[in-house]
């Protein structure tokens, strides 16, 4: 059993490679995909023999979810098919072990002779689900497992409603799903101070102060990527796949120095992204130097991608109702409607015949995969550690792209709270709730997610550190304490939000 995604070009030219020389029948597949309006990148599950009879209900659930717009494509791929197929593999392996025991054979020998049992998710029992939960508990945190079990529960609720199963095998007590932990994790934000963030950007990502051997290959690109995350609160993938026309050149910035555009993020939430003139200036430098050179250097790779049908070719950029858009066949299309897969392979053909990626950040011709940025941040951590200095982040805090999102949240929330207190005496001033403002900036689906930053923002604005230092000064015999430099961050683990 394997999970595959729709790629019309590859499917039509190469077919679907399967073990032992087997082949997937692609006749009529393209027509079916078009009739069902299934986009490239949509996932489905096939058995080892190329058939889908053993995965019928799993695939039907995915198709119905897509057709009824229950989840966006990113969630279907990253969560639902991922967790559902893992459960199905577990159940099939469990059945194979039971049958192998009855036959008095090792399970591997039984599988080699009979193959994987073709059972679907509708054949899952309560014992299967409890066993699966127990097998996963030691591998992941309970918060991650609860998210996973939530995806599985969604399938079985739908299967029960559709009559695929007689009763829901998920253990329930009243309205409560007892398979899930029911625990609440108090998450605390990992964040950097402004000085630490600036130091990590310059010394870590751009390589300032490093020797020639340690310098990054594209220092301005890496610096601008980190700056964009820290200054806007974008998630790792959102920043990596931003388009070149979504940030105007410095000369095209509004008079107030802040450019606003909309971006579709996690869970399909659309939010406004604010880019300041300072960020636009850094982007301009990268555009005019490294980006232009990278586009020229990788023309051969881009031409190969074009021959293989892997590029999504647009006519160019434009604006639609004041927002960034692309032109396709003479028609403007908002960038809001582009999936991450579209953004990763979107290009335009210039007048001289050269191919230019539409993505702002490129490597080897196209935007890098998200894991690429994790590696760059790992290298940046090493540089910062080697350089040392007073603004080096604390050793217990592993700086990742998502750390910059936390930093943005805490910094913005603290600044808005401080601004509100300073202006609260104006009877004609209507103040927005700072938590709700930051919620919109980050694109959180629930305000409860944003509230986790509230304690950090309140605690480290200055008042509490100043009081703590005054107390310590009294204990050691001094009468005054200097201004705090807010160098304390939390060391707790944190899931991406």
C-alpha positions as CSV (number, residue, x, y, z in Angstrom):
1,X,0.0,0.0,0.0
2,X,1.2,3.5,-0.8
3,X,0.0,7.0,-0.9
4,X,0.3,8.8,-4.3
5,X,-0.7,12.3,-5.5
6,X,-2.2,13.3,-8.8
7,X,0.3,14.6,-11.3
8,X,-1.3,14.6,-14.7
9,X,2.0,15.0,-16.6
10,X,3.8,12.2,-14.8
11,X,0.8,9.9,-14.8
12,X,0.4,10.3,-18.5
13,X,4.0,9.9,-19.5
14,X,5.6,7.6,-16.9
15,X,2.6,5.8,-15.4
16,X,2.8,4.7,-11.7
17,X,5.8,2.6,-10.8
18,X,4.9,-0.3,-8.5
19,X,6.9,-3.2,-6.9
20,X,7.7,-6.4,-8.9
21,X,7.1,-4.8,-12.3
22,X,3.4,-4.2,-11.7
23,X,1.7,-1.3,-13.4
24,X,-1.2,1.1,-12.6
25,X,-3.8,1.3,-15.3
26,X,-4.0,5.0,-16.2
27,X,-6.5,4.7,-19.0
28,X,-9.2,7.3,-18.5
29,X,-7.6,8.5,-15.2
30,X,-7.0,12.0,-16.5
31,X,-10.7,12.3,-17.7
32,X,-11.9,11.1,-14.2
33,X,-9.7,13.6,-12.5
34,X,-11.0,16.4,-14.6
35,X,-14.6,15.3,-14.2
36,X,-14.2,15.3,-10.4
37,X,-12.3,18.6,-10.5
38,X,-9.4,17.0,-8.6
39,X,-6.4,19.2,-8.6
40,X,-2.8,18.1,-9.1
41,X,-1.4,17.2,-5.7
42,X,-4.6,15.6,-4.5
43,X,-3.7,12.3,-2.6
44,X,-5.2,8.9,-2.8
45,X,-4.1,5.4,-1.6
46,X,-3.4,2.3,-3.8
47,X,-2.7,-1.3,-2.9
48,X,0.7,-2.9,-3.9
49,X,-0.9,-4.5,-6.9
50,X,-2.0,-1.2,-8.3
51,X,-5.7,-1.6,-7.4
52,X,-7.8,0.4,-5.0
53,X,-10.4,-2.1,-3.9
54,X,-8.7,-2.5,-0.5
55,X,-8.7,1.3,0.1
56,X,-12.1,2.1,-1.4
57,X,-13.7,3.8,1.6
58,X,-10.5,5.6,2.6
59,X,-10.3,7.1,-0.9
60,X,-14.1,7.8,-1.0
61,X,-13.8,9.8,2.2
62,X,-11.0,11.9,0.7
63,X,-13.0,12.5,-2.5
64,X,-16.1,13.5,-0.5
65,X,-14.1,15.8,1.7
66,X,-12.6,17.5,-1.4
67,X,-16.0,17.7,-3.2
68,X,-17.8,19.1,-0.2
69,X,-14.9,21.5,0.7
70,X,-14.6,20.0,4.1
71,X,-10.8,20.6,4.3
72,X,-8.4,22.4,2.1
73,X,-5.9,20.4,0.0
74,X,-3.0,21.1,2.3
75,X,-4.9,19.7,5.3
76,X,-6.0,16.6,3.4
77,X,-2.4,15.9,2.4
78,X,-0.6,16.8,5.6
79,X,-3.0,15.4,8.1
80,X,-5.9,13.3,6.9
81,X,-4.4,10.9,4.3
82,X,-1.2,10.8,6.3
83,X,-2.9,9.6,9.5
84,X,-5.6,7.5,7.9
85,X,-3.1,5.6,5.8
86,X,-0.8,5.0,8.8
87,X,-3.8,3.5,10.7
88,X,-4.7,1.3,7.8
89,X,-1.1,0.0,7.6
90,X,-1.2,-0.7,11.3
91,X,-4.5,-2.7,11.0
92,X,-3.3,-4.7,8.0
93,X,0.0,-5.5,9.8
94,X,-2.0,-6.6,12.9
95,X,-4.2,-8.9,10.8
96,X,-1.2,-10.3,9.1
97,X,0.3,-11.1,12.5
98,X,-2.9,-12.9,13.6
99,X,-3.0,-14.9,10.4
100,X,0.7,-15.7,10.5
101,X,0.3,-17.0,14.1
102,X,-2.6,-19.3,13.0
103,X,-0.4,-20.6,10.2
104,X,2.5,-21.1,12.6
105,X,4.7,-18.8,10.4
106,X,6.8,-15.7,11.0
107,X,4.8,-12.7,9.9
108,X,7.4,-11.7,7.3
109,X,7.3,-15.2,5.7
110,X,3.5,-15.0,5.6
111,X,3.5,-11.6,4.0
112,X,6.0,-12.7,1.4
113,X,3.7,-15.6,0.4
114,X,0.2,-14.0,0.8
115,X,0.8,-10.2,0.5
116,X,-0.7,-7.6,2.7
117,X,-4.3,-8.3,3.7
118,X,-6.7,-6.2,1.7
119,X,-8.9,-4.8,4.4
120,X,-10.2,-1.2,4.5
121,X,-10.6,1.2,7.4
122,X,-14.3,0.2,7.8
123,X,-13.1,-3.1,9.1
124,X,-11.3,-1.5,12.1
125,X,-12.4,-2.7,15.5
126,X,-12.3,-0.9,18.8
127,X,-9.4,-3.1,19.8
128,X,-7.5,-2.0,16.7
129,X,-8.0,1.7,17.6
130,X,-7.0,1.2,21.2
131,X,-3.9,-0.8,20.1
132,X,-3.0,1.9,17.6
133,X,-3.3,4.6,20.3
134,X,-1.1,2.6,22.6
135,X,1.5,2.0,19.9
136,X,1.7,5.7,19.2
137,X,1.8,7.0,22.8
138,X,5.5,6.4,23.2
139,X,6.4,7.9,19.8
140,X,4.7,11.3,20.0
141,X,3.5,13.9,22.5
142,X,-0.1,13.6,23.6
143,X,-1.0,16.8,21.9
144,X,0.2,15.5,18.6
145,X,-1.5,12.2,19.1
146,X,-4.8,13.9,20.0
147,X,-4.6,15.8,16.7
148,X,-4.0,12.5,14.9
149,X,-6.9,10.8,16.7
150,X,-9.1,13.7,15.8
151,X,-8.4,13.1,12.1
152,X,-9.2,9.4,12.6
153,X,-12.4,10.2,14.5
154,X,-13.6,12.4,11.7
155,X,-13.4,9.5,9.3
156,X,-15.4,7.1,11.5
157,X,-18.1,9.7,12.2
158,X,-18.5,10.2,8.5
159,X,-18.4,6.4,7.8
160,X,-21.2,5.9,10.4
161,X,-23.3,8.7,9.0
162,X,-22.9,7.3,5.5
163,X,-23.8,3.7,6.6
164,X,-20.4,2.3,5.8
165,X,-20.2,0.9,9.3
166,X,-23.0,-0.2,11.6
167,X,-21.6,1.6,14.7
168,X,-18.7,3.9,15.4
169,X,-15.7,1.9,16.7
170,X,-14.2,4.9,18.5
171,X,-14.8,4.5,22.2
172,X,-17.2,7.2,23.4
173,X,-18.7,8.1,26.8
174,X,-21.5,10.5,26.2
175,X,-20.1,13.0,23.8
176,X,-16.6,12.5,24.9
177,X,-14.0,10.6,22.8
178,X,-12.3,8.5,25.5
179,X,-9.5,7.4,23.1
180,X,-8.0,10.9,23.3
181,X,-6.1,11.9,26.4
182,X,-8.3,14.8,27.6
183,X,-5.2,16.5,29.0
184,X,-4.4,20.2,28.4
185,X,-0.9,21.3,27.8
186,X,0.0,24.7,29.0
187,X,2.3,25.9,26.2
188,X,4.6,28.8,26.6
189,X,6.2,30.8,23.8
190,X,9.8,30.5,22.8
191,X,11.0,33.8,21.7
192,X,14.1,36.0,21.3
193,X,14.7,39.6,22.3
194,X,15.1,42.2,19.6
195,X,18.8,42.3,20.1
196,X,19.1,38.5,19.9
197,X,16.9,38.4,16.8
198,X,19.0,41.0,15.0
199,X,22.2,39.1,16.0
200,X,20.8,35.8,14.7
201,X,19.8,37.4,11.4
202,X,23.1,39.1,10.8
203,X,25.6,36.7,12.3
204,X,23.7,33.5,11.8
205,X,21.7,33.7,8.5
206,X,23.9,36.3,6.7
207,X,27.1,35.1,8.1
208,X,28.5,38.4,9.3
209,X,31.8,37.8,11.1
210,X,32.3,34.3,9.8
211,X,35.3,33.1,7.9
212,X,35.1,32.3,4.2
213,X,34.5,28.6,4.7
214,X,31.5,29.2,7.0
215,X,29.8,31.8,4.9
216,X,26.3,30.8,3.5
217,X,26.1,30.4,-0.3
218,X,23.3,33.0,-0.5
219,X,23.7,35.3,2.5
220,X,21.3,38.0,1.4
221,X,18.6,35.5,0.5
222,X,18.9,33.7,3.8
223,X,18.9,37.0,5.7
224,X,15.8,38.4,3.9
225,X,13.9,35.1,4.5
226,X,14.6,35.3,8.3
227,X,13.8,39.0,8.4
228,X,10.5,38.5,6.6
229,X,9.5,35.8,9.2
230,X,10.6,38.0,12.2
231,X,8.9,41.2,10.8
232,X,5.6,39.7,9.6
233,X,4.9,36.5,11.6
234,X,4.7,34.4,8.5
235,X,5.0,30.6,9.0
236,X,8.0,28.8,7.5
237,X,6.1,27.6,4.3
238,X,4.3,30.9,3.9
239,X,7.5,32.8,3.8
240,X,9.3,30.2,1.7
241,X,6.6,30.4,-1.0
242,X,5.9,34.1,-1.1
243,X,5.8,35.5,-4.6
244,X,8.0,38.2,-6.0
245,X,5.1,40.6,-6.7
246,X,3.7,40.3,-3.2
247,X,6.4,42.6,-1.9
248,X,6.8,45.7,-4.1
249,X,10.2,47.4,-4.7
250,X,11.0,50.2,-2.3
251,X,10.1,52.8,-4.9
252,X,6.6,51.3,-5.1
253,X,5.9,51.4,-1.3
254,X,2.9,53.5,0.0
255,X,3.6,56.9,1.5
256,X,3.1,55.6,5.0
257,X,5.9,53.0,4.5
258,X,3.7,50.0,5.0
259,X,2.5,47.7,2.2
260,X,-0.4,45.3,2.9
261,X,-1.3,42.2,1.0
262,X,-3.5,39.1,1.7
263,X,-2.3,35.6,2.1
264,X,-4.1,32.3,2.5
265,X,-2.5,30.3,5.4
266,X,-3.1,27.3,7.6
267,X,-6.7,26.0,7.7
268,X,-7.5,28.2,4.7
269,X,-7.4,31.4,6.9
270,X,-6.9,34.6,4.9
271,X,-5.1,37.3,6.7
272,X,-3.4,40.6,5.9
273,X,0.4,40.7,5.8
274,X,2.1,44.0,6.6
275,X,5.5,44.7,5.0
276,X,7.4,47.8,6.0
277,X,9.8,49.9,4.0
278,X,12.8,48.5,6.0
279,X,11.9,45.0,4.9
280,X,11.3,46.1,1.3
281,X,14.7,47.7,1.2
282,X,16.4,44.5,2.2
283,X,14.3,42.5,-0.3
284,X,15.4,45.0,-3.1
285,X,19.1,44.3,-2.3
286,X,18.5,40.6,-2.6
287,X,16.5,40.9,-5.8
288,X,19.1,43.0,-7.5
289,X,22.1,40.9,-6.6
290,X,21.7,37.2,-5.6
291,X,18.2,36.5,-7.0
292,X,19.0,37.9,-10.5
293,X,22.2,35.8,-10.5
294,X,20.4,32.6,-9.3
295,X,17.8,33.0,-12.1
296,X,20.6,33.3,-14.7
297,X,22.6,30.5,-13.3
298,X,19.8,27.9,-13.3
299,X,18.3,28.5,-16.7
300,X,19.4,25.0,-17.8
301,X,17.6,23.4,-14.9
302,X,14.5,25.5,-15.5
303,X,14.4,24.5,-19.2
304,X,14.7,20.8,-18.2
305,X,11.8,21.3,-15.8
306,X,9.8,22.9,-18.6
307,X,10.4,20.0,-21.0
308,X,9.3,17.5,-18.3
309,X,6.1,19.5,-17.8
310,X,6.9,20.3,-14.1
311,X,6.4,24.1,-14.4
312,X,3.2,26.1,-14.1
313,X,3.6,28.9,-16.7
314,X,1.8,32.2,-16.2
315,X,1.9,35.2,-18.5
316,X,3.1,37.6,-15.8
317,X,2.1,39.7,-12.8
318,X,-0.7,42.2,-12.4
319,X,-3.0,43.6,-9.7
320,X,-6.6,42.6,-9.1
321,X,-8.8,44.8,-6.9
322,X,-5.6,46.2,-5.4
323,X,-4.1,42.8,-4.5
324,X,-1.3,40.9,-6.1
325,X,-2.4,38.7,-9.0
326,X,-1.0,36.6,-11.8
327,X,-2.1,36.5,-15.5
328,X,-3.1,33.2,-17.0
329,X,-4.4,33.1,-20.6
330,X,-5.1,36.8,-20.5
331,X,-7.1,36.5,-17.3
332,X,-6.1,37.9,-13.9
333,X,-6.1,35.5,-11.0
334,X,-5.6,36.5,-7.4
335,X,-2.5,35.0,-5.7
336,X,-4.9,34.1,-2.8
337,X,-6.2,31.2,-5.0
338,X,-2.7,29.7,-5.6
339,X,-1.9,26.5,-3.6
340,X,1.5,26.0,-2.2
341,X,2.1,23.5,-5.0
342,X,1.2,26.1,-7.6
343,X,3.6,28.7,-5.9
344,X,6.4,26.2,-5.9
345,X,6.4,25.7,-9.6
346,X,5.0,29.0,-11.0
347,X,7.2,30.7,-13.6
348,X,6.9,33.2,-16.4
349,X,8.7,33.4,-19.8
350,X,10.5,36.7,-20.3
351,X,10.8,38.6,-23.6
352,X,14.3,37.2,-24.2
353,X,13.0,33.6,-23.7
354,X,14.5,33.1,-20.3
355,X,12.4,31.5,-17.5
356,X,11.9,33.4,-14.3
357,X,10.4,31.8,-11.2
358,X,7.5,33.8,-9.7
359,X,8.7,32.8,-6.2
360,X,10.8,35.4,-4.3
361,X,13.2,32.9,-2.8
362,X,14.8,30.4,-5.1
363,X,17.5,27.8,-5.1
364,X,18.5,25.6,-8.0
365,X,15.9,27.5,-10.1
366,X,12.7,27.1,-8.0
367,X,11.7,27.8,-4.4
368,X,13.4,25.4,-1.9
369,X,11.4,22.8,-0.1
370,X,10.5,23.7,3.6
371,X,13.1,21.3,5.0
372,X,15.8,23.3,3.2
373,X,15.2,26.2,5.5
374,X,15.5,24.0,8.6
375,X,19.0,23.1,7.4
376,X,19.9,26.7,6.9
377,X,18.7,27.6,10.4
378,X,20.8,24.7,11.8
379,X,23.9,26.1,10.0
380,X,23.0,29.6,11.3
381,X,22.8,28.3,14.9
382,X,26.3,26.8,14.6
383,X,27.7,30.2,13.4
384,X,26.0,32.1,16.2
385,X,27.3,29.6,18.7
386,X,30.9,29.8,17.4
387,X,30.8,33.6,17.4
388,X,29.4,33.9,20.9
389,X,28.8,37.4,22.3
390,X,26.2,39.0,24.6
391,X,23.4,38.7,22.1
392,X,23.7,35.0,21.4
393,X,20.4,33.3,22.1
394,X,20.4,31.1,25.3
395,X,21.8,27.6,24.8
396,X,18.5,25.9,25.8
397,X,16.6,27.6,23.0
398,X,16.8,26.0,19.6
399,X,16.2,28.8,17.1
400,X,14.0,27.6,14.2
401,X,12.0,29.5,11.6
402,X,9.0,29.1,13.9
403,X,10.8,30.8,16.7
404,X,10.7,34.0,14.7
405,X,6.9,33.7,14.5
406,X,6.7,33.4,18.3
407,X,9.1,36.4,18.6
408,X,6.9,38.5,16.3
409,X,3.8,37.5,18.4
410,X,5.3,38.4,21.7
411,X,6.9,41.6,20.5
412,X,3.8,42.9,18.8
413,X,1.5,42.0,21.7
414,X,3.8,43.7,24.2
415,X,4.0,46.8,21.9
416,X,0.2,47.0,21.4
417,X,-0.4,46.6,25.2
418,X,2.1,49.3,26.0
419,X,0.6,51.6,23.3
420,X,-2.8,51.0,24.8
421,X,-1.8,51.9,28.3
422,X,0.0,55.1,27.1
423,X,-3.0,56.3,25.2
424,X,-5.8,55.0,27.5
425,X,-6.4,58.5,28.9
426,X,-7.8,59.8,25.6
427,X,-11.6,59.7,25.9
428,X,-12.1,59.8,22.1
429,X,-9.7,56.9,21.4
430,X,-11.2,53.5,20.6
431,X,-8.6,50.9,21.4
432,X,-8.7,47.4,19.8
433,X,-8.0,44.4,21.9
434,X,-4.3,43.7,21.4
435,X,-4.8,39.9,21.6
436,X,-7.4,40.0,18.8
437,X,-5.1,42.2,16.7
438,X,-2.2,39.8,17.0
439,X,-4.6,36.9,16.3
440,X,-5.5,38.4,13.0
441,X,-1.8,39.2,12.2
442,X,-0.9,35.6,12.8
443,X,-3.9,34.0,11.2
444,X,-4.8,31.9,14.2
445,X,-8.1,30.0,13.9
446,X,-8.9,30.4,17.6
447,X,-8.1,33.2,20.0
448,X,-7.1,30.6,22.6
449,X,-4.0,29.9,20.5
450,X,-3.0,33.6,20.7
451,X,-3.5,33.8,24.4
452,X,-0.5,31.7,25.1
453,X,1.7,34.7,24.2
454,X,-0.1,37.0,26.6
455,X,1.9,36.0,29.7
456,X,5.2,36.4,27.9
457,X,4.2,39.8,26.5
458,X,3.0,41.1,29.9
459,X,5.9,39.7,31.9
460,X,8.8,40.9,29.8
461,X,7.7,44.4,28.8
462,X,9.9,45.8,31.5
463,X,7.9,46.3,34.6
464,X,8.4,42.8,36.0
465,X,12.1,42.5,35.1
466,X,12.7,45.9,36.7
467,X,10.9,44.9,39.9
468,X,12.9,41.6,40.0
469,X,16.2,43.5,39.6
470,X,15.3,45.9,42.3
471,X,14.6,43.0,44.6
472,X,17.9,41.4,43.7
473,X,19.7,44.7,44.1
474,X,18.4,45.0,47.6
475,X,19.4,41.4,48.5
476,X,23.0,42.0,47.4
477,X,23.3,45.4,49.1
478,X,22.6,47.8,46.2
479,X,19.8,50.4,46.3
480,X,19.0,50.7,42.6
481,X,18.9,48.5,39.6
482,X,19.6,49.3,35.9
483,X,17.1,49.1,33.1
484,X,16.4,45.5,32.2
485,X,17.7,44.2,28.9
486,X,15.0,41.5,28.6
487,X,17.3,38.6,28.0
488,X,15.1,35.9,29.4
489,X,13.1,33.5,27.2
490,X,11.1,30.3,28.0
491,X,12.6,26.9,27.4
492,X,9.4,25.0,27.0
493,X,8.6,22.9,23.8
494,X,6.1,24.3,21.4
495,X,4.1,23.0,18.5
496,X,3.6,25.1,15.4
497,X,0.7,27.5,15.6
